[in-house]
Amino acid sequence: MTKRISQHHALRITQCVLVLSLALTVGCSSKPSYYAATQGSNCFAKAVPTLGEGGLAWGNTLSIAKQKSLNNCIRYAGRSGGTPNTCQVVLAECKR
């Protein structure tokens, strides 16, 4: 009888874990992600510092993309031990 009860509890626990994981997956998938929000963006820009990592960004307009890429460059260059104050946009264009 003890074996039957423990198998029953194991089955219930497995079912609960499955239901919770599905509920969390469904709840999170309905929220817009960063990539979904920028999927329709038409323009992109890349900014690089003299030393360190640069930044690439998308935006609806060229000026938004440039500003975002500069902000990313400053952030990434600072984190990578580079020179954030030397960031410059080196590539900027729109697809259409």
Salt bridges, closest charged atoms under 4 A:
none
